């Protein structure tokens, strides 16, 4: 993750070798960091939470076909995205459902909001 309280806590709890630092909001560099971890550790399942992590990991899926992606949404609110980008955001989420192996929605209302905007998913 990014440096902060939990980053330091995890380094202490599970060992510094088991915690990696991302490169801020640099999409390309973060994808390289994650790809390196996938290669070094032989990762076969990634469970990601939220838009940012979901973006990084699902963009890597076409290059790592053996990996299974589990994506947990913690609030799907396209109305919070500027109207000019809202359709693009919904389209990208729809596109990513095609390569996401499992999507977890945390409530019936979130499920309803997601499926009414994005459609059904596997």
Secondary structure in CASP SS format (residue, H / E / C, confidence):
PFRMAT SS
TARGET T0000
AUTHOR 0000-0000-0000
METHOD secondary structure of the structure
MODEL  1
X C 1.00
X C 1.00
X C 1.00
X C 1.00
X H 1.00
X H 1.00
X H 1.00
X H 1.00
X H 1.00
X H 1.00
X H 1.00
X H 1.00
X H 1.00
X H 1.00
X C 1.00
X H 1.00
X H 1.00
X H 1.00
X C 1.00
X C 1.00
X C 1.00
X C 1.00
X C 1.00
X C 1.00
X C 1.00
X C 1.00
X H 1.00
X H 1.00
X H 1.00
X H 1.00
X H 1.00
X H 1.00
X H 1.00
X H 1.00
X H 1.00
X H 1.00
X H 1.00
X H 1.00
X H 1.00
X H 1.00
X H 1.00
X C 1.00
X C 1.00
X C 1.00
X E 1.00
X E 1.00
X E 1.00
X E 1.00
X E 1.00
X H 1.00
X H 1.00
X H 1.00
X H 1.00
X H 1.00
X H 1.00
X H 1.00
X H 1.00
X H 1.00
X H 1.00
X H 1.00
X H 1.00
X H 1.00
X H 1.00
X C 1.00
X C 1.00
X C 1.00
X C 1.00
X E 1.00
X E 1.00
X E 1.00
X E 1.00
X E 1.00
X E 1.00
X C 1.00
X C 1.00
X C 1.00
X C 1.00
X H 1.00
X H 1.00
X H 1.00
X C 1.00
X C 1.00
X H 1.00
X H 1.00
X H 1.00
X H 1.00
X H 1.00
X H 1.00
X H 1.00
X H 1.00
X H 1.00
X H 1.00
X H 1.00
X H 1.00
X H 1.00
X H 1.00
X H 1.00
X C 1.00
X C 1.00
X C 1.00
X C 1.00
X E 1.00
X E 1.00
X E 1.00
X E 1.00
X C 1.00
X C 1.00
X H 1.00
X H 1.00
X H 1.00
X H 1.00
X H 1.00
X H 1.00
X H 1.00
X H 1.00
X H 1.00
X H 1.00
X C 1.00
X C 1.00
X C 1.00
X C 1.00
X C 1.00
END
